[in-house]
Amino acid sequence: MTAEPHVHRDPILDPPKKKKKLSTGAVVGITVSVIVHALAGLYLYNNKFVLKEMTYEDEAVDVELMEVPPPPPPPAPPAPPKPSVITNPSWSRQVAPEFPERAQSRGIESGSAKVNCAVAPNGSLSDCRVVDEDPAGAGFGQAVLRAARSGRLAPRTVDGAAVGARVEFTTRFRLD
C-alpha cells in the first residue's frame, strides 16, 4: 500500500473542498421514508378522529332519593363548677395576754406584737413566731406567744371540711 501524503489544509486561505454526492442507497432510503410519512399523514387526515356519542340507560336500578335528617344538635355545655366555700380561721377562744413586766419596769405604757402561727384542722395553734414587736425587746412578743398556747381557733374550712392554714394577727397592749 502506498501511503498518500497528508496535506494540511488552512480553512481560511484554501478554497473549500467539494462535497461528495450522496450514494444511491442513501437517496433511495430518504425517498422511501418521505413516501411512507406522506402516506401515513394522508391516512390520518382521511380518518378523522371524532368521538361518538353514546347514551346509556340503566333500567335495572331504580333509585329513590331520600331526604337525610339533619344532624342532632350539639349537647349542652356542662354546668360550671360551683365555687368552693372557704371560711378563714376565727377565734373561738382568745386569751388576752398579760402586759409584760419588762415593759412596765421600763415605763412603757403601750405596744404591739405581730405573730404568725400554723392552725391545725382541730383549731390548735402551733409553730408560732414573732414577726414584729413594737417597741422591740419590751416582751410584747413573748407575752402573745404564751397566750397563743392556750388559745383556740375555729379552723379554716373548704367546702365544709377543716383544713390547716397559717394566720397572722396583731395584738395591741395598753397599760390601764
NORBELQUI-V21160 format. One record per residue. RES is the residue in one letter. OMEGA is omega in whole degrees, 0 to 359 (999 if undefined). NEAR is the number of other ideal C-beta (glycine too) atoms within 12 Angstrom. D_CENTER is the distance of its C-alpha to the mean C-alpha in Angstrom with 1 decimal. Layout:
res & omega & near & d_center
RES & OMEGA & NEAR & D_CENTER
RES & OMEGA & NEAR & D_CENTER
//
This chain:
res & omega & near & d_center
M & 179 & 3 & 92.2
T & 181 & 4 & 92.7
A & 176 & 5 & 89.8
E & 179 & 6 & 89.6
P & 181 & 6 & 88.8
H & 182 & 6 & 85.3
V & 176 & 8 & 85.4
H & 184 & 8 & 82.6
R & 175 & 11 & 81.8
D & 186 & 9 & 80.6
P & 182 & 9 & 78.5
I & 186 & 7 & 79.3
L & 183 & 8 & 83.0
D & 177 & 10 & 84.1
P & 182 & 9 & 84.5
P & 178 & 10 & 82.0
K & 176 & 9 & 82.8
K & 182 & 6 & 83.7
K & 178 & 6 & 81.2
K & 177 & 7 & 82.2
K & 179 & 8 & 82.5
L & 178 & 12 & 80.4
S & 181 & 10 & 82.0
T & 179 & 10 & 83.3
G & 179 & 10 & 80.7
A & 180 & 13 & 77.8
V & 180 & 13 & 79.4
V & 180 & 13 & 79.8
G & 180 & 14 & 76.2
I & 181 & 15 & 74.8
T & 180 & 15 & 77.1
V & 180 & 14 & 76.1
S & 179 & 14 & 72.3
V & 180 & 14 & 72.9
I & 180 & 14 & 74.8
V & 180 & 14 & 72.2
H & 179 & 14 & 69.4
A & 179 & 14 & 71.5
L & 178 & 14 & 72.3
A & 178 & 14 & 68.6
G & 179 & 13 & 67.7
L & 179 & 12 & 70.6
Y & 181 & 13 & 69.5
L & 179 & 12 & 65.9
Y & 181 & 11 & 67.2
N & 178 & 10 & 69.5
N & 180 & 10 & 66.9
K & 181 & 9 & 64.4
F & 180 & 9 & 61.1
V & 178 & 6 & 60.5
L & 178 & 6 & 58.0
K & 179 & 7 & 59.9
E & 178 & 6 & 58.4
M & 178 & 6 & 58.4
T & 180 & 6 & 57.6
Y & 176 & 8 & 56.3
E & 181 & 7 & 56.8
D & 183 & 8 & 55.2
E & 185 & 7 & 57.3
A & 184 & 7 & 56.2
V & 176 & 8 & 52.9
D & 185 & 7 & 52.9
V & 177 & 8 & 49.4
E & 182 & 6 & 48.8
L & 180 & 6 & 45.7
M & 178 & 6 & 44.0
E & 182 & 6 & 41.8
V & 179 & 6 & 38.3
P & 180 & 6 & 37.3
P & 180 & 6 & 34.1
P & 180 & 6 & 31.0
P & 180 & 6 & 30.9
P & 180 & 6 & 29.1
P & 180 & 6 & 25.6
P & 180 & 6 & 25.9
A & 179 & 6 & 25.9
P & 181 & 6 & 22.8
P & 180 & 6 & 23.3
A & 180 & 6 & 25.1
P & 181 & 6 & 23.2
P & 179 & 7 & 23.9
K & 179 & 7 & 27.0
P & 180 & 8 & 26.7
S & 175 & 13 & 28.1
V & 184 & 12 & 31.7
I & 173 & 16 & 32.1
T & 180 & 18 & 35.5
N & 178 & 19 & 36.2
P & 176 & 31 & 39.0
S & 183 & 19 & 42.4
W & 171 & 22 & 45.9
S & 174 & 16 & 48.0
R & 181 & 17 & 50.7
Q & 180 & 21 & 50.7
V & 179 & 20 & 53.5
A & 180 & 18 & 54.9
P & 177 & 29 & 55.3
E & 178 & 19 & 58.8
F & 185 & 27 & 59.4
P & 181 & 31 & 59.4
E & 180 & 15 & 62.9
R & 180 & 22 & 61.8
A & 179 & 30 & 60.8
Q & 182 & 20 & 64.1
S & 179 & 12 & 66.1
R & 178 & 18 & 64.4
G & 179 & 12 & 65.2
I & 184 & 24 & 61.6
E & 179 & 16 & 61.5
S & 179 & 20 & 57.8
G & 179 & 33 & 54.4
S & 176 & 27 & 51.0
A & 177 & 37 & 48.5
K & 185 & 24 & 44.8
V & 177 & 32 & 43.7
N & 182 & 24 & 40.3
C & 172 & 32 & 40.6
A & 178 & 25 & 38.6
V & 178 & 33 & 39.4
A & 178 & 22 & 39.5
P & 178 & 19 & 38.9
N & 176 & 18 & 42.7
G & 181 & 27 & 43.1
S & 180 & 24 & 44.7
L & 177 & 36 & 43.9
S & 178 & 22 & 43.2
D & 181 & 18 & 41.9
C & 179 & 30 & 43.4
R & 176 & 22 & 43.3
V & 180 & 28 & 45.0
V & 183 & 22 & 42.5
D & 179 & 20 & 45.2
E & 181 & 29 & 48.9
D & 354 & 22 & 51.2
P & 184 & 21 & 53.7
A & 175 & 19 & 52.5
G & 182 & 17 & 54.7
A & 177 & 29 & 56.8
G & 181 & 28 & 55.7
F & 180 & 39 & 53.6
G & 180 & 33 & 50.5
Q & 179 & 28 & 52.6
A & 179 & 30 & 54.2
V & 180 & 40 & 50.9
L & 178 & 30 & 49.7
R & 181 & 23 & 53.0
A & 183 & 29 & 52.7
A & 181 & 35 & 49.0
R & 181 & 20 & 50.2
S & 178 & 16 & 52.2
G & 181 & 30 & 49.8
R & 179 & 22 & 47.6
L & 167 & 33 & 44.4
A & 189 & 23 & 42.9
P & 175 & 29 & 39.5
R & 178 & 27 & 36.1
T & 174 & 22 & 35.0
V & 183 & 17 & 31.7
D & 176 & 14 & 32.5
G & 181 & 12 & 36.0
A & 180 & 14 & 35.4
A & 178 & 21 & 36.7
V & 178 & 22 & 34.3
G & 179 & 23 & 35.0
A & 173 & 27 & 34.3
R & 178 & 23 & 35.6
V & 176 & 31 & 37.9
E & 181 & 23 & 39.5
F & 180 & 30 & 42.7
T & 177 & 20 & 45.5
T & 179 & 37 & 49.2
R & 180 & 20 & 51.8
F & 174 & 31 & 55.4
R & 180 & 15 & 58.6
L & 182 & 19 & 62.1
D & 999 & 7 & 64.5
//
